[in-house]
């Protein structure tokens, strides 16, 4: 398994800190669950909408950057 970025590590450790696990156990399902939660959060916090012409609309650039960072962590966790 490759090293996780500091951001992905922080999310993973925050998730694990809520349980009485002594070891990380089976990280694959944990990573997938965290990734799904992050995707759902991104969709709820910064929803992407379609314009009447079919193009994708995102409220503001800083919101898109936040969304991209959340989804990048989710993709990284999903890949493990």
C-alpha positions as CSV (number, residue, x, y, z in Angstrom):
1,X,0.0,0.0,0.0
2,X,1.3,3.4,-0.9
3,X,1.5,6.3,1.6
4,X,-1.5,8.4,2.1
5,X,-1.3,12.2,1.8
6,X,-1.5,14.1,5.1
7,X,-5.0,15.2,4.3
8,X,-6.2,11.6,3.6
9,X,-4.4,10.4,6.8
10,X,-6.1,13.0,8.9
11,X,-9.6,11.9,7.6
12,X,-8.7,8.2,8.1
13,X,-7.4,8.7,11.6
14,X,-10.4,10.8,12.5
15,X,-12.7,8.0,11.3
16,X,-10.8,5.4,13.3
17,X,-10.5,7.5,16.4
18,X,-14.3,7.1,16.9
19,X,-13.9,3.3,17.4
20,X,-12.1,1.1,19.9
21,X,-9.9,-0.5,17.3
22,X,-6.4,-1.3,18.4
23,X,-5.2,-1.7,14.8
24,X,-6.5,-0.4,11.5
25,X,-8.0,-3.8,10.7
26,X,-9.1,-4.2,7.1
27,X,-8.4,-0.8,5.6
28,X,-10.0,-1.4,2.2
29,X,-13.6,-1.3,3.4
30,X,-12.8,1.6,5.8
31,X,-11.3,3.6,2.9
32,X,-14.3,2.9,0.7
33,X,-16.7,4.0,3.4
34,X,-14.9,7.2,4.1
35,X,-14.6,7.9,0.4
36,X,-18.4,7.5,-0.1
37,X,-19.1,9.8,2.9
38,X,-16.7,12.5,1.5
39,X,-18.4,12.3,-1.9
40,X,-21.8,12.7,-0.3
41,X,-20.6,15.6,1.7
42,X,-19.1,17.3,-1.4
43,X,-22.4,16.8,-3.2
44,X,-24.4,18.3,-0.3
45,X,-22.1,21.2,0.4
46,X,-21.2,22.2,-3.1
47,X,-23.8,20.8,-5.5
48,X,-23.1,20.8,-9.2
49,X,-26.1,21.9,-11.3
50,X,-26.8,22.0,-15.0
51,X,-27.6,25.2,-16.8
52,X,-30.5,25.2,-19.2
53,X,-28.0,24.7,-22.0
54,X,-26.6,21.6,-20.4
55,X,-23.3,22.9,-19.1
56,X,-22.2,22.3,-15.6
57,X,-22.4,25.1,-13.1
58,X,-20.4,25.4,-9.9
59,X,-21.2,28.4,-7.6
60,X,-17.7,29.9,-7.3
61,X,-14.1,28.9,-8.0
62,X,-13.2,28.6,-4.3
63,X,-16.1,26.2,-3.8
64,X,-14.8,24.2,-6.8
65,X,-11.4,24.0,-5.3
66,X,-12.9,22.7,-2.0
67,X,-14.9,20.2,-3.9
68,X,-11.9,19.0,-5.8
69,X,-9.9,18.6,-2.7
70,X,-12.6,16.5,-1.0
71,X,-13.0,14.3,-4.0
72,X,-9.3,13.9,-4.4
73,X,-9.0,12.5,-0.9
74,X,-12.0,10.2,-1.5
75,X,-10.4,8.9,-4.7
76,X,-7.1,8.3,-2.9
77,X,-8.9,6.4,-0.1
78,X,-11.0,4.5,-2.6
79,X,-7.8,3.4,-4.5
80,X,-6.4,1.6,-1.4
